[in-house]
Amino acid sequence: MTGAAVNILPMVISRRTVERIGHRGAPREFPENTLPSFERAIELGADAIELDVHVTADGVPIVHHDPATRANRPLAEMTWWEAAHVELAPGIFIPSLEQVLATVAQRATVYIELKGRGAEQLSIDVIRRSGARCAVHSFDHDAIARASRIAPQLRSGILFDEYPANVVQSMRDTSALDVWPPWELIDERLVRAVHYAGGRIIAWTVNSQSAATKLIALGVDGLCGDDVRILPTFVATTQIRSSVTPPRA
């Protein structure tokens, strides 16, 4: 008998898409979490934008990172009319979630970080009315579990600021499919665990090409950064295909 023959076939180059997410829009050019910031991120090629939501005293989800204004007035104690008149820069004001979703429409996915009491139900109500492509995430994993019960079809995610002890269990407990850790915490073990559970891993806040390159090599699914221009749109993988010819008698 002779040995089996190995035939080397041409290389196959495939592309794995990596989602580029504008962290609070394009905060290096416009005030973060504002309509001009989100518009600019989309102009620069963002696949998605990420934003923060609080709820006013009269139950309106508004887009702002901190729980209070620069004048140290809590957003939860303000009405929507009052919050809408907070000027962040000349002619730029705090927007409502409804305004942002109407502006973005179908041009990009909107990742909404839920903050504050009752944000999940009120935000989901706005999302349902808008028809925009949205997902929610939060450091408050109980809020994500509640959001998953309210809207099982809505994609949800859990944020971490330290290495998760049992990420798969956390995903199961909340019905989350997206995991958002700081990029510095991500390693191969974490990526494999999230993918094993059927989820995606989204890194924040990625502001250098070297970090983006490292994360792509680890297999992350999304990169959230302040300037999407430094984030690759895809990663090319090369494989050498081979086939084995059965041995001849």
DOTORZA-938714 format. One record per atom (N, C-alpha, C): z, x negated, y negated; atom name; residue number from 1. Coordinates in steps of 0.05 Angstrom, whole numbers, plus 32768, in hexadecimal, padded with zeros to 4 digits. Each point is the difference from the previous one (the first is absolute). Layout:
// DOTORZA-938714
     z     x     y  atome  num
     Z     X     Y     CA  NUM
...
END
This chain:
// DOTORZA-938714
     z     x     y  atome  num
  8000  7FEF  8018      N    1
  8000  8011  7FE8     CA    1
  8000  7FEE  7FE7      C    1
  7FF3  800A  7FEC      N    2
  8000  7FF1  7FE7     CA    2
  8013  800E  7FED      C    2
  8009  7FF1  7FEC      N    3
  8013  800C  7FED     CA    3
  7FF3  8014  7FEE      C    3
  8010  8010  7FF3      N    4
  7FF6  8014  7FED     CA    4
  7FF5  7FF2  7FE8      C    4
  7FEB  800C  7FF5      N    5
  7FF4  7FF5  7FE7     CA    5
  800A  800F  7FE8      C    5
  8007  7FF2  7FEB      N    6
  8009  800C  7FE8     CA    6
  7FEA  8000  7FEB      C    6
  7FF7  8017  7FF7      N    7
  7FEC  8002  7FEC     CA    7
  800C  8003  7FE4      C    7
  7FFA  7FEF  7FEE      N    8
  800B  8002  7FE5     CA    8
  7FED  8011  7FF0      C    8
  8009  8016  7FF5      N    9
  7FF0  8012  7FF0     CA    9
  8005  7FFA  7FE2      C    9
  7FEF  800B  7FEF      N   10
  8003  7FFB  7FE3     CA   10
  801B  8008  7FF6      C   10
  8009  7FF2  7FEA      N   11
  8019  8007  7FF4     CA   11
  7FFE  801B  7FF3      C   11
  8016  800F  8000      N   12
  8002  801A  7FF4     CA   12
  8013  7FFE  7FE8      C   12
  7FF7  8008  7FE8      N   13
  8011  7FFF  7FE9     CA   13
  8006  801D  7FF8      C   13
  801A  8006  8000      N   14
  8009  801B  7FF9     CA   14
  8010  7FFF  7FE6      C   14
  8002  8016  7FF3      N   15
  800F  8002  7FE7     CA   15
  8017  8013  8003      C   15
  8018  7FF7  7FFA      N   16
  8017  8012  8000     CA   16
  8008  8005  7FE3      C   16
  8000  8019  7FF8      N   17
  8006  8007  7FE5     CA   17
  801D  7FFD  7FFA      C   17
  8006  7FF4  7FE9      N   18
  801B  7FFD  7FF6     CA   18
  8002  8010  7FE6      C   18
  8012  8014  7FFF      N   19
  8001  8011  7FE9     CA   19
  800C  7FF1  7FE8      C   19
  7FF3  8003  7FE9      N   20
  800A  7FF3  7FE8     CA   20
  800D  8015  7FEE      C   20
  801A  7FFC  7FFA      N   21
  800F  8015  7FF2     CA   21
  800A  7FF5  7FE6      C   21
  7FFA  800E  7FEA      N   22
  800A  7FF8  7FE6     CA   22
  801D  8008  7FFC      C   22
  8011  7FEC  7FFE      N   23
  801D  8004  7FFD     CA   23
  8006  800C  7FE5      C   23
  8006  8019  7FFF      N   24
  8005  800E  7FE6     CA   24
  7FE8  7FFF  7FEE      C   24
  7FE8  7FFE  800D      N   25
  7FE7  7FFF  7FF1     CA   25
  7FF7  7FE3  7FFC      C   25
  7FFB  7FFA  7FE7      N   26
  7FF9  7FE5  7FF8     CA   26
  8014  7FF6  7FEA      C   26
  8018  7FFA  8008      N   27
  8016  7FFB  7FEC     CA   27
  7FFC  7FE7  7FF0      C   27
  7FEE  7FEE  8007      N   28
  7FFB  7FE8  7FF0     CA   28
  7FEF  8007  7FE7      C   28
  7FF4  8017  8000      N   29
  7FEE  8007  7FEA     CA   29
  800A  8018  7FF0      C   29
  800E  8012  800D      N   30
  800B  8019  7FF3     CA   30
  801C  8005  800A      C   30
  8010  800F  7FF1      N   31
  801A  8007  8009     CA   31
  7FFF  800D  801C      C   31
  8012  7FF6  8012      N   32
  8000  800A  801B     CA   32
  8005  801E  8002      C   32
  7FF5  800B  8015      N   33
  8005  801D  8006     CA   33
  7FF6  8012  7FEA      C   33
  7FEA  7FF9  7FF3      N   34
  7FF4  8011  7FEB     CA   34
  7FE3  8005  8007      C   34
  7FF5  8015  7FF4      N   35
  7FE4  8007  8005     CA   35
  7FEC  7FE9  7FFB      C   35
  8002  7FF2  7FE9      N   36
  7FEE  7FE9  7FFC     CA   36
  8003  7FEB  8016      C   36
  8018  7FFB  8009      N   37
  8005  7FEC  8015     CA   37
  7FF2  8008  801A      C   37
  8002  801A  8007      N   38
  7FF4  8009  8019     CA   38
  7FE1  7FFF  7FFE      C   38
  7FF6  8008  7FE9      N   39
  7FE3  8000  7FFB     CA   39
  7FF6  7FE3  8003      C   39
  800E  7FEE  7FF4      N   40
  7FF7  7FE4  8001     CA   40
  8000  7FF5  801C      C   40
  8015  8006  8010      N   41
  8001  7FF7  801C     CA   41
  7FE8  800A  800F      C   41
  7FF8  8019  7FFC      N   42
  7FE9  800A  800E     CA   42
  7FE6  7FF2  7FF7      C   42
  7FFE  7FFB  7FE6      N   43
  7FE9  7FF2  7FF5     CA   43
  7FFE  7FE4  800D      C   43
  8017  7FF4  8006      N   44
  8000  7FE5  800B     CA   44
  7FFB  7FFF  801E      C   44
  7FFD  8018  800C      N   45
  7FF9  8001  801C     CA   45
  8016  8008  8013      C   45
  8017  800A  7FF6      N   46
  8016  8008  8012     CA   46
  7FF7  8017  8013      C   46
  8007  7FFD  8019      N   47
  7FFC  8016  8013     CA   47
  8015  8015  7FFC      C   47
  8018  7FF8  7FF5      N   48
  8016  8013  7FFD     CA   48
  8011  7FF6  7FE9      C   48
  8011  8012  7FF7      N   49
  8014  7FF8  7FEC     CA   49
  801C  8008  800B      C   49
  8014  7FF2  7FF6      N   50
  801C  8006  8008     CA   50
  800F  8007  7FE7      C   50
  8012  8014  8002      N   51
  800F  8008  7FE9     CA   51
  801C  800A  8008      C   51
  8011  8005  7FEC      N   52
  801B  8009  8004     CA   52
  8004  801B  7FF4      C   52
  800F  8011  800D      N   53
  8005  801B  7FF6     CA   53
  801D  8007  7FFE      C   53
  8008  800A  7FE9      N   54
  801A  800C  7FFB     CA   54
  7FFB  801D  7FF9      C   54
  8016  8010  7FFF      N   55
  7FFE  801C  7FF9     CA   55
  8010  8006  7FE8      C   55
  7FF4  800F  7FED      N   56
  800E  8007  7FE7     CA   56
  8014  8017  8005      C   56
  8010  8006  7FEC      N   57
  8015  8014  8002     CA   57
  7FF4  801C  8006      C   57
  7FE7  8004  7FF7      N   58
  7FF3  801A  8005     CA   58
  7FEC  7FFF  8018      C   58
  8004  7FEC  8011      N   59
  7FF2  7FFF  801A     CA   59
  7FE3  7FF7  8000      C   59
  7FF9  7FEF  7FED      N   60
  7FE5  7FF5  7FFF     CA   60
  7FFF  7FE3  800A      C   60
  7FF1  7FFA  8015      N   61
  7FFD  7FE4  8008     CA   61
  7FF1  7FEF  7FEB      C   61
  800D  7FEB  7FF7      N   62
  7FF3  7FEF  7FEC     CA   62
  7FFE  7FE4  800B      C   62
  7FEE  7FF0  7FF4      N   63
  7FFA  7FE6  800B     CA   63
  800C  7FEA  7FEE      C   63
  8015  7FF3  800B      N   64
  800E  7FEC  7FF1     CA   64
  8010  7FF0  8014      C   64
  8003  7FE6  7FFC      N   65
  800E  7FEF  8013     CA   65
  801E  8004  7FFF      C   65
  800C  7FFC  7FE9      N   66
  801D  8000  7FFD     CA   66
  800A  801D  7FFD      C   66
  801A  8004  8007      N   67
  800B  801B  7FFE     CA   67
  8007  8009  7FE3      C   67
  7FFC  7FED  7FED      N   68
  8006  8006  7FE4     CA   68
  7FEB  7FF4  7FEE      C   68
  7FFE  800A  7FE8      N   69
  7FEE  7FF5  7FEC     CA   69
  800B  7FE6  7FF5      C   69
  7FF0  7FF3  7FF0      N   70
  8009  7FE7  7FF3     CA   70
  8017  8005  7FED      C   70
  8002  8019  7FF7      N   71
  8017  8008  7FEF     CA   71
  8019  8007  8011      C   71
  7FFD  7FFB  801A      N   72
  8016  8005  8013     CA   72
  8007  801D  8004      C   72
  7FEC  8011  7FFD      N   73
  8005  801D  8005     CA   73
  7FF6  8006  801C      C   73
  8011  800B  8011      N   74
  7FF7  8007  801C     CA   74
  7FEA  8015  8000      C   74
  7FEB  7FFA  8010      N   75
  7FEA  8012  8002     CA   75
  8009  801B  800C      C   75
  8013  7FFF  8012      N   76
  8009  8018  800D     CA   76
  800E  8013  7FED      C   76
  8007  7FF7  7FE8      N   77
  800E  8011  7FEC     CA   77
  7FEC  8009  7FEA      C   77
  7FE7  7FF7  8003      N   78
  7FEC  8007  7FEC     CA   78
  7FEE  8016  800A      C   78
  7FF5  8010  7FEE      N   79
  7FEC  8014  8008     CA   79
  7FE5  7FF1  8001      C   79
  7FEC  800D  800D      N   80
  7FE5  7FF4  8000     CA   80
  7FF5  7FFD  7FE4      C   80
  8005  8013  7FEF      N   81
  7FF6  7FFE  7FE4     CA   81
  800B  7FE7  7FF3      C   81
  801A  7FFB  8004      N   82
  800D  7FE8  7FF4     CA   82
  7FF5  7FE6  800C      C   82
  7FFD  8000  801B      N   83
  7FF6  7FE7  800D     CA   83
  7FE3  7FFB  7FF8      C   83
  7FF1  8015  7FFD      N   84
  7FE3  7FFC  7FF9     CA   84
  7FFC  7FF5  7FE4      C   84
  8015  8000  7FF0      N   85
  7FFE  7FF5  7FE5     CA   85
  800D  7FE5  7FFD      C   85
  8007  7FF4  8017      N   86
  800A  7FE4  7FFF     CA   86
  7FE8  7FEE  7FFF      C   86
  7FFD  7FF1  7FEA      N   87
  7FE9  7FEE  7FFC     CA   87
  8007  7FE5  800A      C   87
  7FF0  7FF7  8014      N   88
  8005  7FE6  800D     CA   88
  7FF1  7FEA  7FF2      C   88
  7FEA  8007  7FF3      N   89
  7FF0  7FEE  7FF0     CA   89
  7FF1  8012  7FED      C   89
  7FF4  7FF5  7FEB      N   90
  7FF1  8012  7FED     CA   90
  7FED  8012  800E      C   90
  8005  801A  7FFF      N   91
  7FEE  8014  800C     CA   91
  8002  8003  801E      C   91
  8013  7FF3  800D      N   92
  8003  8001  801D     CA   92
  801C  800C  8006      C   92
  8000  8015  8010      N   93
  8019  800F  8005     CA   93
  8005  8003  801F      C   93
  8019  8008  8006      N   94
  8007  8005  801C     CA   94
  7FEF  8017  800B      C   94
  7FF1  7FFC  8016      N   95
  7FF0  8017  800A     CA   95
  800F  800F  8016      C   95
  7FF7  8018  8005      N   96
  800B  800F  8017     CA   96
  7FEF  7FF8  8019      C   96
  800B  8005  8017      N   97
  7FF1  7FFB  8019     CA   97
  7FE7  8011  8000      C   97
  8002  8019  7FF7      N   98
  7FE8  8011  7FFF     CA   98
  7FEA  7FF4  7FEF      C   98
  8007  7FF4  7FE9      N   99
  7FEC  7FF4  7FEF     CA   99
  7FF3  7FE8  800E      C   99
  8010  7FF0  800E      N  100
  7FF5  7FE9  800E     CA  100
  7FED  8008  8016      C  100
  8008  8013  8010      N  101
  7FEF  8009  8016     CA  101
  7FE6  800C  7FF6      C  101
  8001  800F  7FE9      N  102
  7FE8  800B  7FF4     CA  102
  7FED  7FEA  7FF6      C  102
  800C  7FEB  7FF5      N  103
  7FF0  7FEA  7FF6     CA  103
  7FF3  7FEF  8016      C  103
  8010  7FFA  8014      N  104
  7FF5  7FF0  8016     CA  104
  7FED  8010  8012      C  104
  8006  8019  8004      N  105
  7FF0  8012  8011     CA  105
  7FFB  7FF3  801B      C  105
  7FE7  7FFE  8008      N  106
  7FF9  7FF5  801A     CA  106
  7FF7  7FE3  7FFF      C  106
  8004  7FF3  7FE9      N  107
  7FF6  7FE5  7FFD     CA  107
  8011  7FEB  800E      C  107
  8019  8007  8006      N  108
  8012  7FEC  800D     CA  108
  8016  8010  800E      C  108
  800C  7FF3  8014      N  109
  8018  800C  800C     CA  109
  8018  7FFA  7FEE      C  109
  8013  8013  7FFF      N  110
  8018  7FFD  7FEF     CA  110
  8018  7FFE  8012      C  110
  800E  7FE9  7FFF      N  111
  8019  7FFC  800F     CA  111
  8017  8006  7FED      C  111
  8010  8014  8007      N  112
  8015  800A  7FEF     CA  112
  801C  7FF8  800A      C  112
  800E  7FEF  7FF1      N  113
  801B  7FF9  8008     CA  113
  8013  8015  7FF5      C  113
  800E  800D  8012      N  114
  8013  8016  7FF8     CA  114
  801A  7FF4  7FF7      C  114
  8009  8009  7FE9      N  115
  801A  7FF6  7FF5     CA  115
  800F  8018  7FF5      C  115
  801A  8001  8005      N  116
  8010  8015  7FF5     CA  116
  8002  8019  8011      C  116
  8014  8010  7FFB      N  117
  8007  8017  800F     CA  117
  7FE9  8015  7FFE      C  117
  7FF8  800B  8017      N  118
  7FED  8015  8000     CA  118
  7FE3  7FF8  7FFB      C  118
  7FFA  7FE6  7FFF      N  119
  7FE5  7FF8  7FF9     CA  119
  7FEC  8007  8015      C  119
  8008  8001  8019      N  120
  7FED  8004  8016     CA  120
  7FF3  801C  7FFE      C  120
  8010  8015  7FFE      N  121
  7FF5  801B  8000     CA  121
  7FEE  8005  7FE8      C  121
  800A  7FF8  7FE8      N  122
  7FF1  8005  7FE8     CA  122
  7FE6  7FEF  7FFF      C  122
  8001  7FE8  800A      N  123
  7FE8  7FEF  8000     CA  123
  7FEC  800B  8014      C  123
  8009  8009  8017      N  124
  7FEE  800B  8014     CA  124
  7FF2  8019  7FF5      C  124
  800F  8010  7FF1      N  125
  7FF4  8018  7FF3     CA  125
  7FE9  7FF8  7FEE      C  125
  8004  7FEB  7FF0      N  126
  7FEA  7FF7  7FEE     CA  126
  7FE9  7FF5  8010      C  126
  8006  7FF0  8015      N  127
  7FEB  7FF5  8011     CA  127
  7FEF  8016  800C      C  127
  800C  8015  800A      N  128
  7FF2  8016  800D     CA  128
  7FED  800E  7FEC      C  128
  8009  8003  7FE8      N  129
  7FEF  800E  7FEC     CA  129
  7FE9  7FEE  7FF7      C  129
  8004  7FE6  8002      N  130
  7FEB  7FEE  7FF4     CA  130
  7FE8  7FFB  8013      C  130
  8005  7FFF  8019      N  131
  7FEB  7FF9  8013     CA  131
  7FF9  7FE2  8000      C  131
  8011  7FF0  7FF2      N  132
  7FFB  7FE3  8000     CA  132
  8009  7FF3  801A      C  132
  7FF5  7FE8  8005      N  133
  8008  7FF0  8018     CA  133
  801A  7FF2  7FFA      C  133
  8015  8009  800D      N  134
  801B  7FF5  7FFA     CA  134
  800F  7FF9  8019      C  134
  8014  7FEF  7FFC      N  135
  8015  7FFA  8014     CA  135
  8019  7FFB  7FF1      C  135
  8017  8004  800E      N  136
  801A  7FFB  7FF3     CA  136
  800F  7FEA  800E      C  136
  8011  7FF3  7FF2      N  137
  8011  7FEB  800C     CA  137
  801A  7FFE  7FEF      C  137
  8014  7FF4  800C      N  138
  801A  7FFE  7FF1     CA  138
  8013  7FEC  800E      C  138
  8012  7FF5  7FF0      N  139
  8017  7FF2  800B     CA  139
  8014  8013  800D      C  139
  7FFF  8019  7FF6      N  140
  8012  8015  800B     CA  140
  7FF2  800C  8019      C  140
  8008  7FF5  8017      N  141
  7FF3  8009  8019     CA  141
  8006  801D  8007      C  141
  8017  800A  7FF7      N  142
  8006  801C  8004     CA  142
  7FEC  8012  7FF1      C  142
  7FF9  7FF7  7FE8      N  143
  7FEC  800F  7FF0     CA  143
  7FE5  8001  800F      C  143
  7FF9  7FEA  800C      N  144
  7FE6  7FFF  800F     CA  144
  8002  8012  8019      C  144
  8017  8001  800D      N  145
  8003  8012  8017     CA  145
  7FFD  801D  7FF7      C  145
  800C  8006  7FE9      N  146
  7FFD  801C  7FF5     CA  146
  7FE3  8006  7FF9      C  146
  7FF3  7FEC  7FF3      N  147
  7FE4  8004  7FF9     CA  147
  7FEE  8005  8018      C  147
  8006  7FF2  8016      N  148
  7FF1  8003  8018     CA  148
  8004  801B  800C      C  148
  8018  800C  7FFD      N  149
  8004  801B  800A     CA  149
  7FF2  8015  7FEE      C  149
  8000  7FFB  7FE6      N  150
  7FF4  8012  7FED     CA  150
  7FE1  8000  8003      C  150
  7FF5  7FE8  8003      N  151
  7FE3  7FFE  8002     CA  151
  7FF9  7FEC  8016      C  151
  8000  8008  8019      N  152
  7FFB  7FEE  8016     CA  152
  7FE5  7FF2  7FFF      C  152
  7FEC  800D  7FF2      N  153
  7FE6  7FF5  7FFF     CA  153
  7FFD  7FEA  7FEA      C  153
  8014  7FFD  7FEF      N  154
  8000  7FED  7FEA     CA  154
  8009  7FE5  800B      C  154
  7FF0  7FEB  7FFB      N  155
  8008  7FE6  8009     CA  155
  8018  7FF6  7FF1      C  155
  8013  7FF3  800E      N  156
  8018  7FF8  7FF3     CA  156
  8007  7FE3  8008      C  156
  8011  7FF3  7FF0      N  157
  8007  7FE4  8005     CA  157
  801D  7FFB  7FF8      C  157
  800A  7FEA  800B      N  158
  801B  7FF7  7FFA     CA  158
  8000  7FE4  7FF4      C  158
  800F  7FFE  7FEB      N  159
  8003  7FE6  7FF1     CA  159
  8018  7FF1  800A      C  159
  7FFE  7FE6  8001      N  160
  8016  7FEE  8007     CA  160
  8002  7FEA  7FEB      C  160
  8019  7FF8  7FFA      N  161
  8003  7FE8  7FEF     CA  161
  800D  7FE9  800F      C  161
  8005  8005  801A      N  162
  8009  7FEA  8012     CA  162
  7FF3  8005  801B      C  162
  8002  7FEB  8011      N  163
  7FF2  8002  801A     CA  163
  800C  8017  8011      C  163
  7FEF  8013  8009      N  164
  800B  8017  800F     CA  164
  800C  7FF8  801B      C  164
  8017  800C  8006      N  165
  800D  7FFA  8019     CA  165
  7FF0  800B  8018      C  165
  7FF6  8018  7FFD      N  166
  7FF0  800D  8015     CA  166
  7FEB  8012  7FF3      C  166
  7FE9  7FF4  7FF8      N  167
  7FEC  800E  7FF1     CA  167
  7FF4  8018  800F      C  167
  7FFD  7FFC  801A      N  168
  7FF4  8016  8010     CA  168
  8012  8018  8000      C  168
  801A  7FFC  8004      N  169
  8013  8016  7FFF     CA  169
  8001  800E  7FE5      C  169
  7FFE  7FF0  7FEA      N  170
  7FFF  800B  7FE5     CA  170
  7FE7  8011  7FFD      C  170
  7FEA  7FF8  800A      N  171
  7FE7  800F  7FFF     CA  171
  8003  801B  800F      C  171
  800C  7FFE  8017      N  172
  8004  8019  8010     CA  172
  8013  8013  7FF3      C  172
  8015  7FF6  7FF4      N  173
  8015  8011  7FF4     CA  173
  7FF4  800F  7FE8      C  173
  7FED  7FF4  7FF2      N  174
  7FF5  800C  7FE8     CA  174
  7FE4  800C  8003      C  174
  7FF4  7FFC  8017      N  175
  7FE3  8007  8005     CA  175
  7FED  7FF1  7FED      C  175
  8009  7FE8  7FF7      N  176
  7FEF  7FF0  7FEE     CA  176
  7FEC  7FF0  8010      C  176
  7FE8  7FFD  7FF3      N  177
  7FEB  7FF0  800C     CA  177
  7FFA  7FE6  7FF0      C  177
  800A  7FFF  7FE7      N  178
  7FFD  7FE9  7FF0     CA  178
  801A  7FF2  7FFC      C  178
  8000  7FE5  8002      N  179
  8018  7FF0  7FFB     CA  179
  7FFA  7FED  7FE9      C  179
  8011  8001  7FEB      N  180
  7FFC  7FF0  7FE8     CA  180
  8016  7FEC  7FFD      C  180
  7FFD  7FE7  8009      N  181
  8013  7FEB  7FFA     CA  181
  7FF6  7FED  7FEA      C  181
  8012  7FF2  7FF3      N  182
  7FF8  7FEA  7FEE     CA  182
  7FEF  7FEC  8010      C  182
  7FEC  7FF6  7FF4      N  183
  7FED  7FEF  8010     CA  183
  800E  7FE8  800C      C  183
  8015  7FF6  7FF3      N  184
  800D  7FE8  800A     CA  184
  800E  8004  801A      C  184
  8006  8019  8007      N  185
  800E  8006  8019     CA  185
  7FEE  8004  8018      C  185
  7FE6  8002  7FFB      N  186
  7FEE  8007  8015     CA  186
  7FFA  7FE9  8013      C  186
  8003  8004  8019      N  187
  7FF9  7FEC  8014     CA  187
  7FF1  800E  8017      C  187
  7FF6  7FF0  8013      N  188
  7FF0  800B  8015     CA  188
  800F  8014  8011      C  188
  801A  7FFC  8004      N  189
  8010  8012  8010     CA  189
  8002  801C  7FF3      C  189
  8003  8000  7FE6      N  190
  8002  801A  7FF2     CA  190
  7FE5  800F  8001      C  190
  7FEA  7FF1  7FFB      N  191
  7FE6  800D  8001     CA  191
  7FFA  800C  801B      C  191
  8006  7FF0  8015      N  192
  7FFB  800A  801B     CA  192
  8011  8019  8006      C  192
  8019  8001  7FF7      N  193
  8011  8016  8006     CA  193
  7FF5  801A  7FF2      C  193
  7FF8  7FFD  7FE7      N  194
  7FF6  8017  7FF2     CA  194
  7FE6  800A  800C      C  194
  7FEE  7FEE  8007      N  195
  7FE7  8008  800D     CA  195
  8005  800C  801B      C  195
  8013  7FF5  800F      N  196
  8007  800C  801A     CA  196
  8008  801D  7FFD      C  196
  800E  8006  7FEA      N  197
  800A  801B  7FFC     CA  197
  7FEB  8012  7FF3      C  197
  7FE7  7FF5  7FFD      N  198
  7FEA  8010  7FF5     CA  198
  8000  8002  7FE2      C  198
  800E  7FEE  7FF3      N  199
  8001  8000  7FE3     CA  199
  7FF0  7FEA  7FF2      C  199
  8003  8000  7FE6      N  200
  7FF3  7FEC  7FEF     CA  200
  8016  7FF1  7FF1      C  200
  7FFA  7FE7  7FF9      N  201
  8013  7FF1  7FF0     CA  201
  7FF3  7FF9  7FE5      C  201
  800E  8007  7FEA      N  202
  7FF6  7FFC  7FE5     CA  202
  8013  7FED  7FF2      C  202
  7FF5  7FEA  7FF6      N  203
  8010  7FEB  7FF4     CA  203
  8002  8004  7FE1      C  203
  8018  7FFB  7FF5      N  204
  8003  8001  7FE3     CA  204
  8012  7FE8  7FF8      C  204
  7FFF  7FF7  7FE8      N  205
  7FEB  8002  7FEC     CA  205
  7FF0  7FE6  8002      C  205
  7FE6  8001  8007      N  206
  7FF0  7FE9  8007     CA  206
  7FF1  7FF8  7FE7      C  206
  8007  7FE9  7FF4      N  207
  7FF4  7FF8  7FE7     CA  207
  7FF3  7FE4  8001      C  207
  7FFA  7FF6  8018      N  208
  7FF2  7FE7  8003     CA  208
  7FED  8001  8017      C  208
  7FEA  7FF2  7FFD      N  209
  7FEC  7FFF  8015     CA  209
  800A  7FF3  8019      C  209
  8011  7FEC  7FFC      N  210
  800B  7FF2  8018     CA  210
  8012  8013  8010      C  210
  8010  8010  7FF3      N  211
  8010  8013  800E     CA  211
  7FEF  8015  800E      C  211
  7FEB  8009  7FF2      N  212
  7FEE  8014  800C     CA  212
  7FF2  7FF5  8019      C  212
  7FF8  7FE7  7FFF      N  213
  7FF2  7FF4  8017     CA  213
  8013  7FFE  8017      C  213
  8019  7FF8  7FFB      N  214
  8014  7FFE  8016     CA  214
  8005  801B  800C      C  214
  8003  8015  7FF0      N  215
  8006  801B  800A     CA  215
  7FE9  800B  8010      C  215
  7FE8  7FFB  7FF7      N  216
  7FE9  800A  800F     CA  216
  7FFF  7FF3  801B      C  216
  8006  7FE6  8002      N  217
  8000  7FF2  8019     CA  217
  8015  800C  8013      C  217
  8016  800A  7FF5      N  218
  8015  800D  8010     CA  218
  7FF8  801C  8009      C  218
  7FEC  800C  7FF3      N  219
  7FF7  801A  8009     CA  219
  8009  8018  7FF0      C  219
  8009  7FFB  7FE7      N  220
  8009  8017  7FF0     CA  220
  7FE8  8013  7FFA      C  220
  8007  8018  7FF9      N  221
  7FEB  8015  7FFC     CA  221
  7FFB  8005  7FE3      C  221
  8014  7FFA  7FEF      N  222
  7FFC  8005  7FE3     CA  222
  800F  7FEC  7FF0      C  222
  7FF5  7FFA  7FE8      N  223
  800C  7FED  7FED     CA  223
  8004  800E  7FE6      C  223
  8019  8001  7FF6      N  224
  8006  800D  7FE7     CA  224
  8007  7FEB  7FEC      C  224
  7FF1  7FFF  7FEA      N  225
  8004  7FEB  7FED     CA  225
  7FFA  8009  7FE3      C  225
  8007  7FEF  7FED      N  226
  7FFD  8006  7FE4     CA  226
  7FE3  7FFD  7FF6      C  226
  7FF0  7FF0  800F      N  227
  7FE4  7FFC  7FF8     CA  227
  7FEF  8000  8019      C  227
  7FF3  8016  8005      N  228
  7FF1  8003  8019     CA  228
  7FE8  7FED  8002      C  228
  7FF9  7FF3  7FEA      N  229
  7FE9  7FEE  8001     CA  229
  8005  7FE8  8012      C  229
  801A  7FF8  8003      N  230
  8006  7FE9  8011     CA  230
  8003  8007  801E      C  230
  7FFE  801A  8006      N  231
  8004  8009  801B     CA  231
  7FE5  8004  800E      C  231
  7FFC  7FF4  8018      N  232
  7FE7  8003  800E     CA  232
  7FFB  801D  8008      C  232
  7FE6  8008  8001      N  233
  7FF9  801B  8008     CA  233
  7FFF  8003  801F      C  233
  7FFB  7FEA  800E      N  234
  7FFE  8001  801D     CA  234
  8005  7FE4  800A      C  234
  8005  7FFF  801A      N  235
  8003  7FE6  800E     CA  235
  7FEB  7FFF  8016      C  235
  7FF1  7FEB  8001      N  236
  7FEC  7FFD  8015     CA  236
  800C  7FF1  8018      C  236
  7FFD  800B  8017      N  237
  8009  7FF3  8019     CA  237
  7FE8  7FFA  8011      C  237
  8001  7FE8  800C      N  238
  7FE9  7FF6  8010     CA  238
  8009  7FFE  801D      C  238
  7FF1  800B  8012      N  239
  8006  7FFE  801C     CA  239
  7FE7  7FF5  800F      C  239
  8004  7FF0  8014      N  240
  7FEB  7FF7  8011     CA  240
  8000  8010  801A      C  240
  7FEB  800F  8004      N  241
  7FFF  8011  8017     CA  241
  7FF5  7FF1  8018      C  241
  800A  8006  8017      N  242
  7FF7  7FF2  8018     CA  242
  7FFF  8014  8017      C  242
  7FEF  7FFB  8013      N  243
  8000  8011  8018     CA  243
  7FFF  7FED  8018      C  243
  800A  800A  8016      N  244
  8002  7FF0  8018     CA  244
  7FEC  800B  8015      C  244
  7FEE  7FEF  8009      N  245
  7FEE  8008  8015     CA  245
  800D  7FFD  801B      C  245
  8001  8014  8011      N  246
  800D  7FFE  801A     CA  246
  7FF5  7FE9  8010      C  246
  8011  7FF2  8010      N  247
  7FF6  7FEA  8010     CA  247
  7FEC  8009  8015      C  247
  7FED  7FEF  8005      N  248
  7FEC  8006  8014     CA  248
  8009  7FF6  801C      C  248
  7FF9  800F  8014      N  249
  8007  7FF7  801B     CA  249
  7FEF  7FE9  8009      C  249
END
